[in-house]
Amino acid sequence: MKNPLTEEIARLDAEHSWHPFTQMREYMAFPRLQIARGEGCRLFDTDGNAYLDANASIWTNTLGHRDPDLDAALREQLDAVAHSTMLGLSSVPSARLAGALSALTGDRLPRVFFSDCGAAAVEVAVKLSFQYWQLVGEPQRRGVVAMSDAYHGDTFGAMALGDCGAFHARFKPWFFPVDRFPAPECVECRGNVSRADASRSLAALEAILKEKSATTACVLIEPEIQGSGGMKLQPPGFVEAVSALCAKYGVHLILDEIFVGFGRTGKFLIEENRPGIDADFVCVGKGLTAGYLPLAATLTKEKIYEAFLGNFDEYKAFFHGHTFTGNPLACAVALKNIEKIRRLIASGTLAETIDCLGKRTEEAFRGHPHVREIRQRGMVAAIDLFAGEGKPAWPVGARVGMNICMRARERGLLLRPLVDTLVFIPPLVISREEIDFLVENTRAAVDDYLKTLKG
Ligand SMILES: *Cc1c(COP(=O)(O)O)cnc(C)c1O
């Protein structure tokens, strides 16, 4: 017997919602789930069933749902003001957050431009780079270099910068040109690198820059881990090598840290304590507000900022903005998030959780006949499934990864695959018991489902 709330929400969803990245016919055919509330690492449906939020609500949640300190920070800001614009005004939380973000870079990137989603933060970085070169008298620098399998968001500029095959193929005729170099390869789990090769990737990047540096504005990468492209890792030292090439050829380096920032790899930002990385722009989003509210930011150097200064009628200003830029509620919760992640890192708790996630994932899946490869770095683990040695590949339409995640849901787990790659991207505060629950039930869901394929 269904409860009335479940029925109401299921009906409204079926009749009116259009979900992102979703074949709606498939969505309607699978059992559907309506979330009513959250607590810690768990979400509860309208019938009161609990699910472990094993993808951190699409890679955003850092400290769990309804964290008392985050909730209090949000309520406190609500008692002050919910929104005021940054067009010509500042606000208490937006100024404080700009300062806090600058501090995370050791004040190397002291200028913060807020936006409200990752795609916008990336487009802001690229537009700033383009305009900078115009302002310093090198307008011919219009080119962008980006990596294969990149994902930077779904607006037009972000799609053009990405390399997401079927996701964005339909819109290709409207993209601006981008020079692309291949991503490096790296297989790593618990800090042990079993295979790594950056040579082809770096040689290709250098070849592009050698030929085109005079007309190139910037190089854009997702450092350390390419998320949506399949949780592809980069070998240690790769980001430093890209940074060195950008410096050698005098082009900007943009780091899209929207996925990897805010504790996901065990630290706040990739360049933390890594003097060999000299980014001109860093984009953050997702975990910035602990997964509470939409907010993103583009951080840059004082030198870039200064190039935009002039009299109004020189039209050097950066004419770009979003209505909810620097929203005070989002900034207030982001400030508290930074404070709490700092403690999580300093206490060593996050490093222990990361090791536990890698260890338990490896124990549960190493040697499984349908596991081609396991990768883990930070609070990210990926398990590539395949039909088995010498067997024909599963057709895309078989939706093996998605079907396994649906089995996992019956076991109280919320997972979302990348094709046939299962990914664990839980909140940073997941407990050991919850990690056990995650890997054991995922393993059982894999075996349950693959048994039905053999039959
Ligand atoms: C999610 C993501 C984006 C896009 O962020 P939105 O907020 O969805 O626009 C950009 N880059 C990376 C690396 C991401 O993971």
The ligand as a Tripos MOL2 file, in Angstrom:
@<TRIPOS>MOLECULE
LIG
   15    15     1     0     0
SMALL
NO_CHARGES

@<TRIPOS>ATOM
      1 C1         30.1160   18.8420  -12.9140 C.3       1 LIG1
      2 C2         31.2800   19.4150  -13.6210 C.ar      1 LIG1
      3 C3         31.1860   20.6070  -14.3550 C.ar      1 LIG1
      4 C4         29.8740   21.3180  -14.5810 C.3       1 LIG1
      5 O1         29.3100   21.7970  -13.4100 O.3       1 LIG1
      6 P1         27.7480   22.2150  -13.4230 P.3       1 LIG1
      7 O2         27.5500   22.8180  -12.0870 O.co2     1 LIG1
      8 O3         26.9770   20.9420  -13.6220 O.co2     1 LIG1
      9 O4         27.5760   23.1630  -14.5520 O.co2     1 LIG1
     10 C5         32.3240   21.1210  -14.9260 C.ar      1 LIG1
     11 N1         33.5050   20.4960  -14.7830 N.ar      1 LIG1
     12 C6         33.6530   19.3560  -14.0980 C.ar      1 LIG1
     13 C7         34.9890   18.7320  -13.9660 C.3       1 LIG1
     14 C8         32.5370   18.7610  -13.5070 C.ar      1 LIG1
     15 O5         32.6680   17.5960  -12.8530 O.3       1 LIG1
@<TRIPOS>BOND
     1     1     2 1
     2     2     3 ar
     3     2    14 ar
     4     3     4 1
     5     3    10 ar
     6     4     5 1
     7     5     6 1
     8     6     7 2
     9     6     8 1
    10     6     9 1
    11    10    11 ar
    12    11    12 ar
    13    12    13 1
    14    12    14 ar
    15    14    15 1
@<TRIPOS>SUBSTRUCTURE
     1 LIG1         1 GROUP 0 **** ****
